[in-house]
Amino acid sequence: QQKRKKTKMAKGKKQAIDPKGPPPKVYINIEVDENEELNGRIEFILNMRQYPKTTENFMALCTGSAGKSKRSGKELKYQGSTIHRIIKDFIIQGGDFVNGDGTGTDSIHGETFEKEEAQPGLASDKTPPETLTEEDIENQKKLEGLSSFNTKGILCMSSIGKDNVQGCQFFVTLGEGEPFSHLSKSTTPLGYCVSGIETLENIAKTYGSTDDFLTPLPEVSIMIAECGVVDNVQ
């Protein structure tokens, strides 16, 4: 069995996109104002193979490598933005670094970009690429099954209006099964949480709403204090 590579955290640099390479991993550090016990790190593996454009956008917003937006004048990065919508046992949503309240959008591809259709998955290869370890292959297989929403901790890009477009906002599911099945039609299941889901669950239990339509902003600041890409190094 192949050995796993050691990892380091990368910020502020552009990441190479190789759709057939190992699924990339990103991290987000959450800090809760006046409640440090809820602080924590969340890590996600992304489905770069099937959603390369969406993955490129998310990774760039994690590292801040794209610089300042010509449209909004804001830095194109998640660091410093806040969680603005929390629904208990359903989702936790953030990524609006433009307005901070769920009304703003931006991306490295423009203000918005069309929801990306899934590209061919791992099964389209006669043999898996030599660059993939057994763990990479298992991770990719799990990524390609996320559209069924049969597990919690799925990272999705939020759709905007009826145009089925997306920008910077994202959410993470806090449950699984039938209540989430409708999401596959309007969102991109970009990745899944490999560590730290308990941080999101604890935040949702403390500050979450039970109202899906009139969700108030959290009563305290829940900030993405730091984020980036977990690099593989020898």
C-alpha positions in Angstrom: 0.0 0.0 0.0 1.3 3.4 -0.9 2.3 5.8 1.9 0.3 9.0 2.4 2.2 12.2 1.9 2.8 14.7 4.7 0.9 17.9 4.5 1.4 21.6 5.0 -0.9 24.6 4.9 -0.8 26.9 1.9 -2.1 30.5 1.8 -2.0 33.3 -0.7 -0.7 31.4 -3.7 -2.4 30.2 -6.8 -2.9 26.4 -6.9 -2.4 24.3 -10.0 -5.6 22.7 -11.2 -5.1 19.1 -12.4 -8.6 17.6 -12.8 -7.2 14.0 -12.9 -4.8 14.5 -10.0 -5.4 13.7 -6.3 -8.5 15.5 -4.9 -7.4 18.7 -3.2 -8.0 19.5 0.4 -8.8 22.9 1.9 -9.2 24.1 5.5 -11.2 26.8 7.2 -10.6 28.0 10.8 -13.7 29.3 12.5 -13.6 31.7 15.4 -16.7 32.5 17.4 -16.9 35.9 19.2 -17.3 35.6 23.0 -17.4 31.8 22.8 -13.9 30.4 22.1 -14.9 26.9 23.1 -16.7 26.7 19.7 -13.6 27.6 17.7 -12.3 24.9 15.4 -10.8 23.8 12.1 -12.8 22.2 9.3 -11.2 20.4 6.4 -12.8 19.5 3.1 -11.8 17.3 0.1 -12.9 18.8 -3.2 -14.2 17.1 -6.4 -11.8 18.8 -8.8 -12.2 16.0 -11.3 -15.9 16.6 -12.0 -16.1 20.3 -11.1 -12.8 21.9 -12.1 -14.1 25.4 -12.6 -16.0 25.5 -9.3 -13.0 23.9 -7.5 -10.6 26.5 -8.9 -12.9 29.3 -7.6 -13.3 27.8 -4.2 -9.5 27.1 -3.8 -8.7 30.6 -4.9 -11.1 32.2 -2.4 -9.5 30.1 0.3 -6.0 31.2 -0.6 -6.8 34.8 -1.7 -4.5 34.3 -4.7 -6.8 36.1 -7.1 -6.3 39.5 -5.4 -8.9 42.3 -5.4 -12.2 42.1 -7.4 -12.5 44.7 -10.1 -16.3 44.6 -9.7 -16.8 44.9 -5.9 -13.4 46.2 -4.9 -13.3 43.5 -2.2 -10.4 41.1 -1.7 -11.5 37.8 -3.3 -11.0 35.7 -0.2 -13.0 34.0 2.5 -10.7 35.0 5.3 -12.4 37.6 7.4 -15.9 36.8 6.2 -18.6 35.4 8.4 -21.2 32.7 8.7 -24.5 34.4 8.1 -27.1 31.6 8.0 -27.5 28.7 10.3 -30.5 26.3 10.3 -30.3 23.6 13.0 -30.0 20.0 11.6 -30.0 21.4 8.1 -27.2 23.7 6.9 -24.6 26.3 7.9 -23.9 28.9 5.3 -21.2 31.5 4.7 -18.8 32.9 2.1 -20.4 36.3 1.5 -17.3 38.5 1.7 -19.0 41.2 -0.2 -21.9 42.2 2.1 -21.7 39.7 4.9 -25.4 39.0 5.1 -26.1 36.6 2.2 -27.0 39.3 -0.3 -23.5 39.6 -1.9 -21.8 37.6 -4.5 -18.5 37.5 -6.5 -16.0 35.0 -7.8 -12.8 34.7 -9.8 -14.9 34.1 -12.9 -17.0 37.3 -12.5 -19.9 38.3 -10.3 -21.5 34.9 -10.9 -20.9 31.9 -13.1 -23.2 29.1 -14.3 -23.7 26.0 -12.2 -21.1 23.6 -13.6 -22.3 20.3 -15.1 -20.5 17.3 -13.7 -17.6 16.1 -15.8 -16.9 12.4 -16.4 -15.9 10.6 -13.1 -13.2 8.1 -12.2 -15.2 5.3 -13.9 -14.4 6.9 -17.3 -10.8 5.9 -17.0 -9.8 2.4 -18.1 -7.1 2.5 -15.4 -6.8 5.0 -12.5 -3.9 7.6 -13.0 -0.6 6.5 -11.5 -0.6 9.8 -9.5 -3.5 8.5 -7.4 -3.0 6.5 -4.2 -5.6 4.0 -3.0 -6.8 6.6 -0.5 -7.2 9.1 -3.4 -9.3 6.7 -5.3 -11.5 6.0 -2.4 -11.9 9.7 -1.7 -12.8 10.3 -5.4 -15.4 7.6 -5.4 -17.0 9.1 -2.3 -17.0 12.6 -4.0 -18.7 11.2 -7.0 -21.5 9.8 -4.9 -22.4 13.1 -3.0 -25.3 14.0 -5.3 -27.4 11.5 -3.4 -26.8 13.5 -0.2 -26.5 10.2 1.8 -24.0 11.7 4.3 -23.7 14.9 6.3 -20.9 17.4 6.0 -21.3 17.9 2.2 -19.9 21.2 1.0 -22.1 22.9 -1.6 -22.0 26.1 -3.6 -25.1 28.2 -3.0 -27.3 28.9 -6.0 -28.5 32.5 -6.7 -32.1 33.1 -7.7 -33.8 31.2 -10.5 -30.8 31.6 -12.9 -29.0 28.6 -11.4 -25.8 30.5 -11.0 -23.3 30.7 -8.2 -20.5 32.9 -6.9 -18.8 32.8 -3.5 -21.4 31.6 -1.0 -21.3 28.1 0.2 -23.0 25.9 2.7 -22.3 22.6 4.6 -25.1 20.1 5.2 -25.7 19.0 8.8 -27.8 16.0 8.1 -28.5 13.5 5.3 -31.2 11.7 3.4 -34.6 12.7 2.0 -34.8 16.3 3.4 -31.6 17.1 1.4 -32.4 15.3 -1.9 -33.9 18.4 -3.6 -30.5 20.2 -3.3 -29.0 18.1 -6.0 -31.0 20.0 -8.6 -29.9 23.5 -7.7 -26.5 23.2 -6.0 -23.0 21.8 -6.8 -22.0 19.2 -4.2 -18.3 20.3 -4.4 -16.8 18.3 -1.5 -17.2 16.8 1.9 -15.9 17.4 5.4 -13.1 15.0 6.4 -12.5 16.6 9.8 -14.2 19.2 12.1 -17.9 18.5 11.4 -18.4 18.5 15.1 -17.3 22.2 15.2 -20.1 23.1 12.8 -22.7 21.0 14.6 -21.9 22.6 17.9 -22.1 26.1 16.4 -25.5 25.2 14.9 -26.8 23.8 18.2 -25.8 27.1 19.9 -26.7 29.7 17.4 -28.9 27.9 14.8 -32.5 28.9 13.8 -35.3 26.5 13.2 -36.9 28.7 10.5 -35.8 27.9 7.0 -37.3 31.0 5.4 -36.8 33.8 8.0 -33.3 32.9 9.2 -31.8 35.7 11.3 -28.1 36.5 11.3 -26.3 34.8 14.1 -26.3 36.9 17.3 -22.5 36.8 17.5 -19.8 37.1 14.9 -18.8 33.6 13.6 -15.7 34.4 11.4 -13.5 32.5 9.0 -10.3 33.6 10.7 -8.0 31.7 8.4 -8.3 29.4 5.4 -6.2 27.9 2.7 -5.2 24.7 0.8 -3.5 21.7 2.4 -0.5 21.0 0.1 0.9 17.6 -0.4 4.7 17.5 0.1 7.1 14.6 0.1 
